[in-house]
Amino acid sequence: MKKLILNIALALALVVSVTSCRDTKDGAENASDAVENAAEDAADATEGALEKAGKAIDNAVEETKEAAEATEEAAEEVSNDDN
């Protein structure tokens, strides 16, 4: 009788441990998917920010060139007025 009870207890312990490992594996896969999705979202956000920064730099360069040309023209006008 003792052996029967011990065998049943052992069988239940094995069933619980196998079930527990399967649940852990599923949880690990879910966590892995969540991390992957978060990384993709971060990459998309970063890409958008870099594109906006690049456009802002391009606009600043153009405006600086225009300001330099306007300054040059103003200096020529002042130079011509003095003559």
KOLTINU-432509 format. One line per field, with one value per residue: residue in three letters; residue number from 1; chain; z, y, x of N, C-alpha, C, O in turn. Coordinates in Angstrom, 1 decimal, always signed. Each point is the difference from the previous one (the first is absolute). Layout:
BEGIN
resn <- [ALA_...];
resi <- [NUM_...];
chain <- [A_...];
nc3 <- [Z_...];
nc2 <- [Y_...];
nc1 <- [X_...];
cac3 <- [Z_...];
cac2 <- [Y_...];
cac1 <- [X_...];
cc3 <- [Z_...];
cc2 <- [Y_...];
cc1 <- [X_...];
oc3 <- [Z_...];
oc2 <- [Y_...];
oc1 <- [X_...];
//
This chain:
BEGIN
resn <- [MET_LYS_LYS_LEU_ILE_LEU_ASN_ILE_ALA_LEU_ALA_LEU_ALA_LEU_VAL_VAL_SER_VAL_THR_SER_CYS_ARG_ASP_THR_LYS_ASP_GLY_ALA_GLU_ASN_ALA_SER_ASP_ALA_VAL_GLU_ASN_ALA_ALA_GLU_ASP_ALA_ALA_ASP_ALA_THR_GLU_GLY_ALA_LEU_GLU_LYS_ALA_GLY_LYS_ALA_ILE_ASP_ASN_ALA_VAL_GLU_GLU_THR_LYS_GLU_ALA_ALA_GLU_ALA_THR_GLU_GLU_ALA_ALA_GLU_GLU_VAL_SER_ASN_ASP_ASP_ASN];
resi <- [1_2_3_4_5_6_7_8_9_10_11_12_13_14_15_16_17_18_19_20_21_22_23_24_25_26_27_28_29_30_31_32_33_34_35_36_37_38_39_40_41_42_43_44_45_46_47_48_49_50_51_52_53_54_55_56_57_58_59_60_61_62_63_64_65_66_67_68_69_70_71_72_73_74_75_76_77_78_79_80_81_82_83];
chain <- [A_A_A_A_A_A_A_A_A_A_A_A_A_A_A_A_A_A_A_A_A_A_A_A_A_A_A_A_A_A_A_A_A_A_A_A_A_A_A_A_A_A_A_A_A_A_A_A_A_A_A_A_A_A_A_A_A_A_A_A_A_A_A_A_A_A_A_A_A_A_A_A_A_A_A_A_A_A_A_A_A_A_A];
nc3 <- [+0.0_+1.5_-0.2_+0.9_+2.2_+0.8_-0.1_+1.6_+2.0_+0.1_+0.3_+2.1_+1.3_-0.3_+1.0_+2.2_+0.6_-0.2_+1.6_+1.8_-0.3_+0.3_+2.1_+1.1_-0.4_+0.9_+2.0_+0.1_-0.3_+1.7_+1.6_-0.4_+0.3_+2.1_+0.7_-0.5_+1.2_+2.0_-0.1_-0.2_+1.9_+1.3_-0.6_+0.6_+2.1_+0.5_-0.6_+1.3_+1.9_-0.3_-0.2_+1.8_+1.2_-0.8_+0.5_+2.0_+0.1_-0.7_+1.4_+1.6_-0.7_-0.2_+1.9_+0.6_-1.0_+0.7_+1.9_-0.3_-0.7_+1.6_+1.2_-0.9_+0.0_+1.9_+0.1_-1.1_+1.1_+1.7_-0.6_-0.5_+1.8_+0.6_-1.2];
nc2 <- [-1.2_-1.0_-2.3_-1.2_-0.3_-1.7_-2.1_-0.6_-0.7_-2.2_-1.6_-0.3_-1.3_-2.2_-1.1_-0.4_-1.8_-1.9_-0.7_-0.9_-2.1_-1.6_-0.5_-1.5_-2.2_-1.0_-0.8_-2.0_-1.7_-0.7_-1.3_-2.2_-1.3_-0.7_-1.8_-2.0_-0.9_-0.9_-2.1_-1.6_-0.7_-1.4_-2.1_-1.1_-0.8_-2.0_-1.9_-0.7_-1.2_-2.1_-1.3_-0.5_-1.7_-2.1_-0.9_-0.9_-2.1_-1.7_-0.6_-1.5_-2.1_-1.2_-0.8_-2.0_-1.9_-0.9_-1.4_-2.1_-1.5_-0.9_-1.8_-2.0_-1.1_-1.1_-2.0_-1.7_-0.9_-1.5_-2.1_-1.2_-0.8_-1.8_-1.7];
nc1 <- [+0.8_+1.4_+0.3_-1.6_+0.0_+1.3_-0.9_-1.5_+0.8_+0.7_-1.5_-0.8_+1.3_-0.2_-1.7_+0.2_+1.1_-1.1_-1.4_+0.9_+0.7_-1.6_-0.7_+1.3_-0.4_-1.8_+0.3_+1.0_-1.3_-1.2_+1.0_+0.1_-1.8_-0.3_+1.2_-0.7_-1.7_+0.6_+0.8_-1.5_-1.0_+1.1_-0.1_-1.9_-0.2_+1.0_-1.0_-1.7_+0.5_+0.4_-1.8_-1.1_+0.8_-0.5_-2.1_-0.1_+0.8_-1.3_-1.6_+0.6_+0.1_-1.9_-0.9_+1.0_-0.7_-1.9_+0.1_+0.6_-1.5_-1.4_+0.8_-0.1_-1.9_-0.6_+1.0_-1.0_-1.8_+0.4_+0.4_-1.9_-0.9_+1.2_-0.8];
cac3 <- [+0.0_+0.0_-1.3_-0.9_+0.3_-0.4_-1.5_-0.5_+0.4_-0.9_-1.3_+0.1_+0.0_-1.4_-0.8_+0.4_-0.5_-1.4_-0.3_+0.4_-1.0_-1.3_+0.2_+0.0_-1.4_-0.6_+0.6_-0.5_-1.4_+0.1_+0.3_-1.2_-1.0_+0.5_-0.2_-1.5_-0.4_+0.5_-0.7_-1.3_+0.2_+0.3_-1.2_-0.9_+0.6_-0.2_-1.5_-0.3_+0.6_-0.8_-1.3_+0.4_+0.3_-1.2_-0.7_+0.7_-0.3_-1.4_+0.0_+0.6_-1.0_-1.1_+0.6_+0.2_-1.3_-0.4_+0.8_-0.5_-1.3_+0.3_+0.6_-1.1_-0.8_+0.8_+0.1_-1.3_-0.1_+0.8_-0.7_-1.1_+0.5_+0.4_-1.2];
cac2 <- [+1.2_+1.2_+0.2_+0.5_+1.4_+0.7_+0.0_+1.0_+1.3_+0.2_+0.3_+1.3_+1.0_+0.1_+0.7_+1.4_+0.6_+0.1_+1.1_+1.2_+0.4_+0.5_+1.3_+0.9_+0.2_+0.8_+1.4_+0.5_+0.3_+1.2_+1.1_+0.2_+0.7_+1.4_+0.7_+0.2_+1.1_+1.2_+0.4_+0.4_+1.3_+0.9_+0.2_+0.8_+1.4_+0.6_+0.3_+1.2_+1.2_+0.2_+0.6_+1.3_+0.8_+0.2_+1.1_+1.2_+0.4_+0.5_+1.3_+1.0_+0.3_+0.8_+1.3_+0.6_+0.5_+1.1_+1.2_+0.4_+0.8_+1.3_+0.8_+0.4_+1.0_+1.2_+0.6_+0.6_+1.2_+1.0_+0.4_+0.8_+1.2_+0.8_+0.5];
cac1 <- [-0.8_+0.9_+0.6_-1.0_-0.2_+1.2_+0.0_-1.0_+0.6_+1.1_-0.6_-0.5_+1.1_+0.5_-1.0_+0.0_+1.3_-0.1_-1.0_+0.6_+1.0_-0.7_-0.5_+1.1_+0.5_-0.9_+0.2_+1.3_-0.3_-0.8_+0.9_+0.9_-0.8_-0.2_+1.2_+0.2_-0.9_+0.4_+1.2_-0.5_-0.6_+1.1_+0.7_-0.8_+0.0_+1.4_+0.2_-0.8_+0.7_+1.2_-0.5_-0.3_+1.3_+0.7_-0.7_+0.2_+1.4_+0.0_-0.7_+0.9_+1.1_-0.5_-0.3_+1.3_+0.5_-0.8_+0.4_+1.4_-0.2_-0.6_+1.1_+1.0_-0.7_-0.1_+1.3_+0.3_-0.8_+0.7_+1.2_-0.3_-0.5_+1.2_+0.8];
cc3 <- [+0.0_-1.3_-1.0_+0.3_-0.4_-1.5_-0.5_+0.3_-1.0_-1.4_+0.0_-0.1_-1.4_-0.9_+0.2_-0.6_-1.5_-0.4_+0.3_-1.0_-1.2_+0.2_+0.0_-1.4_-0.8_+0.5_-0.6_-1.5_-0.1_+0.3_-1.1_-1.1_+0.4_-0.1_-1.5_-0.5_+0.5_-0.7_-1.4_+0.1_+0.2_-1.3_-1.0_+0.5_-0.2_-1.4_-0.3_+0.6_-0.8_-1.3_+0.3_+0.3_-1.3_-0.9_+0.6_-0.3_-1.4_-0.1_+0.6_-0.9_-1.1_+0.5_+0.3_-1.3_-0.5_+0.8_-0.4_-1.3_+0.3_+0.6_-1.0_-0.9_+0.7_+0.1_-1.3_-0.2_+0.8_-0.6_-1.2_+0.4_+0.4_-1.2_-0.7];
cc2 <- [+1.3_+0.2_+0.6_+1.5_+0.8_+0.1_+1.1_+1.4_+0.3_+0.4_+1.4_+1.1_+0.1_+0.8_+1.5_+0.7_+0.1_+1.1_+1.3_+0.5_+0.4_+1.4_+1.1_+0.2_+0.9_+1.5_+0.6_+0.4_+1.3_+1.2_+0.3_+0.8_+1.5_+0.8_+0.3_+1.1_+1.3_+0.6_+0.5_+1.4_+1.1_+0.4_+0.9_+1.4_+0.7_+0.4_+1.2_+1.2_+0.3_+0.7_+1.5_+0.9_+0.3_+1.1_+1.3_+0.6_+0.5_+1.4_+1.1_+0.4_+0.9_+1.4_+0.7_+0.5_+1.2_+1.2_+0.5_+0.8_+1.3_+1.0_+0.5_+1.1_+1.4_+0.7_+0.6_+1.3_+1.1_+0.5_+0.9_+1.4_+1.0_+0.6_+1.1];
cc1 <- [+0.9_+0.6_-1.0_-0.2_+1.3_+0.1_-1.0_+0.6_+1.1_-0.6_-0.6_+1.1_+0.6_-1.0_+0.1_+1.3_+0.0_-0.9_+0.6_+1.0_-0.6_-0.5_+1.1_+0.5_-1.0_+0.2_+1.3_-0.3_-0.8_+0.9_+1.0_-0.7_-0.2_+1.2_+0.3_-0.9_+0.4_+1.3_-0.4_-0.6_+1.0_+0.8_-0.8_+0.0_+1.4_+0.2_-0.8_+0.7_+1.3_-0.4_-0.3_+1.2_+0.7_-0.6_+0.3_+1.4_+0.0_-0.6_+0.9_+1.2_-0.5_-0.3_+1.3_+0.6_-0.7_+0.4_+1.4_-0.1_-0.6_+1.0_+1.0_-0.6_-0.1_+1.4_+0.4_-0.8_+0.6_+1.2_-0.3_-0.5_+1.1_+0.7_-0.8];
oc3 <- [-0.7_-0.5_-0.9_-1.0_-0.6_-0.6_-1.0_-0.9_-0.5_-0.7_-1.1_-0.6_-0.4_-0.8_-0.9_-0.5_-0.6_-0.9_-0.7_-0.3_-0.7_-0.9_-0.5_-0.4_-0.7_-0.8_-0.3_-0.4_-0.8_-0.6_-0.3_-0.5_-0.8_-0.4_-0.3_-0.8_-0.7_-0.3_-0.5_-0.8_-0.5_-0.2_-0.6_-0.8_-0.4_-0.3_-0.8_-0.7_-0.2_-0.4_-0.8_-0.5_-0.1_-0.5_-0.7_-0.1_-0.3_-0.7_-0.5_+0.0_-0.3_-0.7_-0.2_+0.0_-0.5_-0.6_+0.0_-0.2_-0.7_-0.3_+0.0_-0.3_-0.6_+0.0_+0.0_-0.6_-0.5_+0.0_-0.3_-0.7_-0.1_+0.1_-1.0];
oc2 <- [+0.9_+1.2_+0.8_+0.8_+1.1_+1.0_+0.7_+0.9_+1.2_+0.9_+0.7_+1.0_+1.1_+0.8_+0.8_+1.1_+1.0_+0.8_+1.0_+1.2_+1.0_+0.8_+1.1_+1.2_+0.9_+0.9_+1.2_+1.0_+0.9_+1.1_+1.2_+1.0_+0.9_+1.2_+1.1_+0.9_+1.0_+1.2_+1.0_+0.9_+1.1_+1.1_+0.9_+1.0_+1.2_+1.1_+0.9_+1.1_+1.2_+0.9_+0.8_+1.1_+1.1_+0.9_+1.0_+1.2_+1.0_+0.8_+1.1_+1.1_+1.0_+1.0_+1.3_+1.1_+1.0_+1.2_+1.2_+1.0_+1.0_+1.2_+1.2_+0.9_+1.0_+1.2_+1.1_+1.0_+1.2_+1.1_+0.9_+0.9_+1.2_+1.0_+0.5];
oc1 <- [-0.3_+0.1_+0.4_-0.1_-0.1_+0.5_+0.4_-0.2_+0.1_+0.5_+0.1_-0.2_+0.3_+0.4_-0.1_+0.0_+0.5_+0.3_-0.1_+0.1_+0.5_+0.1_-0.1_+0.4_+0.5_-0.1_+0.0_+0.6_+0.2_-0.1_+0.3_+0.5_+0.1_+0.0_+0.4_+0.5_-0.1_+0.1_+0.5_+0.2_-0.1_+0.3_+0.6_+0.0_+0.0_+0.5_+0.5_+0.0_+0.3_+0.8_+0.3_+0.1_+0.6_+0.7_+0.1_+0.2_+0.7_+0.5_+0.1_+0.4_+0.7_+0.4_+0.1_+0.5_+0.6_+0.1_+0.3_+0.6_+0.5_+0.0_+0.4_+0.6_+0.3_+0.1_+0.6_+0.6_+0.1_+0.4_+0.8_+0.2_-0.1_+0.7_+0.4];
//
